[in-house]
């Protein structure tokens, strides 16, 4: 059966109330031929997200309606592998099975894109073997930083990587670490330096579209493309929700990404020591 993710907006909900609602879903699921795999809850944003194995959208709505009456606002079909890449799981974690009232991950994620400058020109200049070597360097430096900062690689993009973070602060720390590692590499390889663009945005997995993290992924990608080599640019959602020292952010000239009607605010992250 297809796998779906739904989104509930429940003002004033608590972790305990959502856990009770999930328990009621589990009791009602067999009657409607569905299987609730796991859920995420964001108390600050009053949102909950359920991952459901179901024959169709209507079956999910009927189960929720009978169980507790909180019918989801949006439902999209998802690829479980993509859900796991972004969110880290597709089933209830062991702690949640042992204690249904255990605190839940919010599913709010920071999304990062990296892009190696002039990768096509590099291939033309160095040949496939030479360009592949520099790409391996990029992959190693970026993946080392992701590992050290709890980032999840969602997708390799040929000349860059898309990654997901549960923490905005960790995403910024990671972006800074990546740029510093490239800077250190270039200091030792001045004859063939590598320059990277990085862009970040943050958001929820299900919005008013049919793609998992659709708007957030699009904006992070376009912000990355707008960045200059050796630059980290972030959306306002990142700068506003960052809990650390905000002096590292400097607002730069607004730009209008493709598909957006109005210019958006973007911020450069100071990463040089």
Secondary structure, 3 states (H helix, E strand, C coil): CCEEEEEEECCCCCHHHHHHHHHHHHHHHHHHCCEEEEEEEECCCCEEEEEEECCCHHHHHHHHHHHCCCCCCEEEEECHHHHHHHHCCCCCCHHHHHCCCCCCCCCCEEEEEEEECCHHHHHHHHHHHHHHHHHHHHHHHHHHHHHHCCCEEEEECCCCEEEEECCHHHHHHHHHHHHHHHHHHHHHCHHHCCCEEEEEEEECCCCCCCCCCHHHHHHHHHHHHHCCCCCEEEEHHHHHHCCCCHHHEEEEEEECCCCCCCCEEEEEECCCC
